[in-house]
Amino acid sequence: MGVNTFTHESTTTIAPTRLFKGLVLDFDSLVPKLLSHDVKSIEIVEGDGGAGSIKQMNFVEGGPIKYLKHKIHVIDDKNLETKYSLIEGDVLGDKLESIAYDVKFEAAGDGGCVCKTTTEYHTKGDHVVSEEEHNVGKGKAIDLFKAIEAYLLANPSVYA
C-alpha cells in the first residue's frame, strides 16, 4: 500500500467561522438542499455525527456514483479544522483503500478565509494516483465549495 498526497487552497471573502459551519457543521442538511440534482441524502449510519461517526452520502439514481461512506476523525470548531476519510464507495474502485482529508479554515487579511485541504490517497498495491486522477475529485470538491460559498454570499445572515 502506498500513500499519495496532494494539497489545495481555496480563498473566499466569507469569514472562516461561517464557512466552517456551512461546509462542516451543517453539511448534512445543506448539501442535499443545494445539490439536490446530485445528492439525495446524507445520513449518519454509526455514531452521533461527531468524531468516530460514519456518514453515508447517497446520490440520485442514474448517476455514476451510488453512495460514499465517510468516517469522521476530528471536528474541531475552535481551530476550525476537520479530518475525515472516505472509507467505502464506488469512487475507490480496485485501486484505492481509502482517501483521507484534512481541511483547515484560516482567516485571510481581508476578513475572508483560506481553506487549506490535504488529501491522502491510500492505494492498493503499487498504484500511484496521478495529478489527473486527483483533479477529478478535486473538481467535484471545488463545485461543492462554490455551491456553499454562493449560498452564504446570497444569505449573509446565515451562520452570522
PyMOL commands that set and color helices and strands:
alter all, ss='L'
color gray80, all
select helices_A, chain A and resi 16-25+27-34+90-92+131-154
alter helices_A, ss='H'
color red, helices_A
select strands_A, chain A and resi 3-12+39-46+54-59+67-76+81-89+96-107+113-123
alter strands_A, ss='S'
color yellow, strands_A
deselect
rebuild
show_as cartoon
